[in-house]
């Protein structure tokens, strides 16, 4: 819901963030062509301080890579650095490490991602 002022409507911050995450989505999970093994080096526009190189073969660094790419990457970064099979396998944990808005956008767009509801039903 947008807040209105006397002259201009002021968009809700959640709506702005949701729209930003939606624009970052790939058309389909199969478009995620990131590495399944080896090292991945995120560009400065995605991670401007701290760790930039991640070992995709190691769970903790890979989780950091995915968390950072989902939060800060643009659509092409998401496509270039995430691998289709790994987010699906890691989603039950990864979904708890990203914002609620990002999680909801991804789960709404890709029902094949295992959600808390799917895990509880299994």
DACORKA-V996981 format. One record per pair of residues at least 24 apart in sequence whose ideal C-beta (glycine too) atoms are under 10 Angstrom apart, sorted by the first residue. I is the first residue (numbers start at 1). J is the second residue. D is the distance in Angstrom with one decimal. If there is no record, write none. Layout:
I|J|D, I|J|D
This chain:
13|101|9.8, 14|100|9.4, 14|101|6.5, 15|101|9.7, 16|101|9.9, 17|99|7.7, 17|100|10.0, 17|101|5.1, 17|102|8.3, 17|105|9.1, 18|101|5.4, 18|102|9.0, 18|104|7.8, 18|105|6.2, 18|108|9.7, 19|101|9.9, 19|105|9.3, 20|74|9.7, 20|101|8.8, 20|102|9.4, 20|105|9.2, 21|70|8.4, 21|71|9.1, 21|98|9.5, 21|99|8.3, 21|101|6.0, 21|102|5.1, 21|103|9.3, 21|104|8.5, 21|105|4.2, 21|106|7.7, 21|109|9.4, 22|75|10.0, 22|101|9.8, 22|105|5.6, 22|106|9.8, 22|108|8.9, 22|109|7.7, 23|74|8.2, 23|75|6.6, 23|105|9.8, 24|69|9.2, 24|70|8.0, 24|71|9.6, 24|72|9.5, 24|73|6.7, 24|74|6.1, 24|75|4.9, 24|76|9.2, 24|77|8.1, 24|78|5.7, 24|79|9.6, 24|102|8.7, 24|105|8.3, 24|106|9.5, 25|75|7.0, 25|78|7.5, 25|79|9.8, 25|105|6.8, 25|106|7.2, 25|108|9.5, 25|109|5.3, 25|110|8.2, 26|75|6.7, 26|76|9.4, 26|78|6.1, 26|79|5.3, 26|82|8.3, 26|84|9.1, 26|109|8.8, 26|110|9.0, 27|75|9.3, 27|79|9.3, 27|109|9.5, 28|84|8.9, 28|109|9.0, 28|110|8.0, 28|112|9.8, 29|82|8.9, 29|83|9.9, 29|84|5.0, 29|85|9.0, 29|87|7.4, 29|88|7.2, 29|106|9.5, 29|109|8.9, 29|110|5.5, 29|112|6.7, 29|113|8.0, 30|84|5.8, 31|75|9.3, 31|78|8.8, 31|79|5.5, 31|82|9.4, 31|84|7.8, 32|69|10.0, 32|78|7.1, 32|79|6.0, 32|80|8.8, 32|81|8.5, 32|82|4.4, 32|83|5.8, 32|84|4.3, 32|85|8.6, 32|86|8.4, 32|87|6.9, 32|88|9.5, 33|79|6.1, 33|80|6.8, 33|81|9.1, 33|82|8.4, 33|83|7.2, 33|84|7.8, 34|62|10.0, 34|65|8.5, 34|66|8.9, 34|69|8.1, 34|77|9.3, 34|78|8.3, 34|79|7.5, 34|80|5.9, 34|81|4.4, 34|82|4.6, 34|83|4.4, 34|84|8.4, 34|86|7.8, 34|87|9.2, 35|62|9.6, 35|65|9.4, 35|80|9.1, 35|81|7.7, 35|82|9.4, 35|83|6.3, 35|86|9.2, 36|62|9.8, 36|83|4.7, 36|84|9.0, 36|85|6.8, 36|86|6.7, 37|83|9.1, 39|65|9.8, 40|65|5.7, 40|66|9.9, 40|69|8.9, 40|80|8.8, 40|81|5.6, 40|82|9.5, 40|83|9.5, 41|65|9.7, 41|81|9.2, 42|68|6.4, 42|69|6.9, 42|72|8.4, 42|73|7.7, 42|77|7.4, 42|80|9.5, 42|81|6.6, 43|73|8.9, 43|74|9.8, 43|77|7.2, 43|80|9.2, 43|81|9.3, 45|72|8.2, 45|73|8.6, 45|74|7.7, 45|77|8.0, 46|71|9.0, 46|72|5.0, 46|73|4.9, 46|74|7.9, 46|77|5.4, 46|78|9.6, 46|80|9.9, 46|81|8.0, 47|71|9.7, 47|72|6.6, 47|73|9.0, 47|77|10.0, 48|72|8.5, 54|81|8.6, 56|81|9.0, 56|83|7.6, 56|86|7.6, 59|86|9.9, 59|90|7.9, 59|93|8.9, 62|86|6.7, 62|87|10.0, 62|90|7.4, 62|94|9.5, 63|90|6.5, 63|93|6.8, 63|94|6.4, 63|97|6.8, 64|97|9.0, 66|90|6.7, 66|91|9.5, 66|93|9.8, 66|94|5.7, 66|97|8.5, 66|98|8.5, 67|93|10.0, 67|94|6.7, 67|97|5.1, 67|98|6.0, 67|102|9.5, 68|98|9.8, 70|94|7.7, 70|95|9.8, 70|97|8.9, 70|98|5.2, 70|99|8.8, 70|102|5.6, 70|103|8.9, 70|105|9.6, 70|106|7.5, 71|97|9.3, 71|98|6.2, 71|99|7.0, 71|102|6.6, 78|106|9.9, 84|112|9.9, 87|113|7.2, 88|112|6.6, 88|113|6.3, 88|114|7.1, 89|114|8.9, 90|114|9.6, 91|115|7.9, 91|118|9.4, 91|119|9.4, 92|116|7.8, 92|118|8.7, 92|119|5.8, 95|119|9.8
